[in-house]
Amino acid sequence: MRRRITAFLILLAMIVTLVPGSVFAAYVPPVGDNVIRRQGRIPNTDIVFDVYTVMDPDMVEPDTYEYYFSIDKELGTGITSIPDYNSIAETPWNSTYTFVKKMYIEEGITGIGSHAFENMLLLEDLTIASTVTSIGENAFYNDQYIVMDNLNLSDVTDLGESAFYNCDRIRSVTLSDNLEAIPDNVFNNSGVQTVNFPSALKSIGDGAFANCPLSMSSIDLPEGLETIGRDVFRLSLDSSNVNLKSVTIPSTVRKRFL
C-alpha cells in the first residue's frame, strides 16, 4: 500500500510540473499572405513589440493592426515597464494606433505608462499580463470599443487617473485586495456594472465611477476608507442606472464630498 501511495505522489508531482502555473493564454499572431510583421523596441527598456498589419486584399477597408508587447532579457536594461508619455503621439507606435483592433501585453511586463494607449478607437481585444502592477493616468483613455466582461486588475496596486475613462464596453472590474487608492475619473463614463472595493482601500477620487451603469443595489464601502471624493457615483441624465439605492460609508471616513 505504501508503495502505491509513493508511486501516486511521484506521478502527481510530474503532472504538476507539466501544468503551467498561469492560465494566461498564449498569443496567436495572424498568419497569411496578407500579413506583414514589423518589429520595434521601446528605447531604454527590455520591451520589444511586434506590429502585425493585416492587409485588406480588396482594398475596400483600411488595413488593421495587432500589437504584441513582450520582454527581451538580452537587451539587459532591467526595465520592464512601458514608460510614461505626454500623449500617444510621442510613442513608437504613433503612426499605426488608430487602426489597432487587438493588443496583447505579454507576461513579464510590469507597468503601463501614462497615455501609452489612449484614443485607440478601434481597439476591441485587449489582454493585460498578470505581471502588470501599475497602470498610468489616461493609459487607455477613450478606448471605447474594448470589449471585456471582466477587467481583471487583481495584481494592479497603482492606478492612474482616468486610466479607463470612457471605456464603455467594460462590464465588470476586479480590483486588487492591496489597492489603496481609486483615483479620479478612473472609470468615469465607462460601462462598469459591478466592482469590488478592496479592504485596503484608503481613498476614492472624484468621479471615479460617475456615469457608470452600476447594477448593484447597494454598496458597502470598507472600514479603513478615509477619503471619498466628489461625484464618485454621479449619474448622467441618460444613464440606465436605476439599481443603486444605498451607499454605506464607514466610520473611518474623515473627508467626504459624496
Beta strands, then each sheet from edge to edge (+ up, - down):
strand 1: 35-41
strand 2: 47-54
strand 3: 64-71
strand 4: 100-105
strand 5: 111-112
strand 6: 125-128
strand 7: 134-135
strand 8: 151-153
strand 9: 158-159
strand 10: 172-175
strand 11: 181-182
strand 12: 194-195
strand 13: 203-204
strand 14: 218-220
strand 15: 227-228
strand 16: 246-248
strand 17: 255-256
sheet 1: 1+ 2- 3+ 4+ 6+
sheet 2: 5+ 7+ 9+
sheet 3: 8+ 10+ 12+
sheet 4: 11+ 13+ 15+ 17+
sheet 5: 14+ 16+
end
